[in-house]
Amino acid sequence: MSIYQNLIAGEWVGDEASPNINPSNTDDVVGMYVRASADDAKHAIAAAKAAFPTWSRSGILERHAILRKTADEILARKDELGELLAREEGKILPEAIGEVTRAAQIFDFFAGETLRLTGEVVPSVRPNIGVEITREPLGVVGIITPWNFPIAIPAWKIAPALCYGNTVVFKPADLVPGSAWAIVDILHRAGLPKGVLNLVMGRGSVVGQVMLESPDLAGITFTGSTSTGKRVALASIEHNRKFQLEMGGKNPMIVLDDADLNIAVEAAANSAFFSTGQRCTASSRLIVTAGIHDRFVAAMTEKLKTLNVDNALKAGSQIGPVVDDKQLRQDTDYIEIGKSEGARLAFGGEVLRRDTPGFYLQPALFTEATNQMRISREEIFGPVASVIQVKDYDEALAVANDTPLGLSAGIATTSLKYATHFKRNSEAGMVMVNLPTAGVDFHVPFGGRKASSFGPREQGRHAAEFFTIVKTGYTLG
Ligand code: UN1
C-alpha cells in the first residue's frame, strides 16, 4: 500500500505512517498517511519563514496562475476526489462531490482576487502630504482544519492565504489526511515554490502544539472545537499573533404556525441530519410554535422514516456513517442524556448494522425538550435534534438567542414581518429564511458571533481582513 508523505520545504518526507480508515467499512484502509513529528513541524515553520520574502513579493500573475490551475485540476477530478472524501470521512458521495466542486470554486474565486488587489490613496489633513493605505500579507500562517469538511475548509483557508501572499503551514485533522494530501499535491504540481505551502499531517498534541508555541507564526486560522479554539486563542495572545477561530454551533431553526410545512420539514431535515449532522452549521434545536407543532413532528417523523442510512459510497444512501467510534459514543451518550433529562425520543437513535462494518446511527429526533436541557445547550455534532415547543414568535426568538453560541440560525415562515424581524434580531452570524441553517455559498462571508467565532469573517472578499494587515504610508511632496 502506498504511503502518503508530508510536504516540507518542497520535499515529500516521513515514513511513520498510520492507516486512514473508512467509517463506512472499517475493513477498508484508504491509505497509509505519515504523521509528522515535532521536529517535522519545526522544519515546516522554518521553511515557510524562509519562503516568505520571495513569495510575498511574487507577481500577482504567478499566484493567479497557480490558483487557477489548482481550481481546474480539482474540478476535472471531482468524481475521484469526491470518492476519496466520502471514503475517508463518510459523507455520502453526492455531498462529497459537491464539496470538492466547492473547493474548486473557492480556488477559482481567489485566483480572481489576486488580480483585484487594491489600496487607497487619500489626501493628508496636512498640506503637501500624500497618504497611501495598502494591505500586506501577514507572514507565515498556520492553518488547522477539522475532519467534517476535509477539502472545503482547507480550500477556504489555503486559497486566500496564498492569494494575499502568505506562506503556509497546514495541519489537517488527523482523521482525514487524504483530501488534504490531494490538494497539497495539486498545488505543489501547479508550481508553488518550495516552502510556500507545507503539509504537516499528524496529531494535534504534537504538530498543533508546536504551531501554537512557535513565535514564527504570524497568524493561525482554526476551525474546530470550542475547547481547542480557546487554546489557540490563549497561545496566540502570548505570541502577539493574529488568530481567527470558527468553533461550535447550537443553531436554532424556528418553525412558525404560518410556515409552509413542506419547506419547513425539508429545511429542518437537511439542517439537522444531512452530512450525518456533522456540521457546525447544523441545526439541533427545532423551535416550533404550538399551532403547527403536532403536524410538524408527524411530518418530520414520516420524513425520517424514509431516510436511508448506509455506506457513503452506495447509490441511494442519504445519510452516511458517523465519522468514528469516539463520535458514535458521544452521540449515543447524548441520546441517553436526553432521555434521562425527560425529553421524549420520538424517532431513531438506534445503532444500525449494514452490509459493511461501520459507525451507523439512525437519525434521532427528540420532542418535549426544553432549552435548558444539556441536549439543547451542548454541541452534539451528530444526527440528533430536539423539538422545543413555544407559544409564539416572541418566545421562539428568545429561545433561539438563549445560547452561548451564535453561528447560524434559520426560520421557516411565510410572514415578511417575522422573517425581517428575525434577520435583524437573531444573535447569529448567518441567518436563513426558509432555508437550511447549513450549506453556505463560497463567495460571501462565513462566520458567527458569541462563542462560535472570533476574528474577521472567512470567505469571499472579507477573507482579506484576516490574511492581510493594513499599512498607512505618508509621503511629503
Ligand atoms: C456549510 O454549512 O456549508 O465545520 C459549511 C463546519 C463549518 C462549515 C459549514 N465550518 O461545519
Residues whose N, C-alpha, C, O or C-beta is under 5 A from the ligand:
A	BS01	UN1	Q278 R279 C280 T281 A438 G439 V440
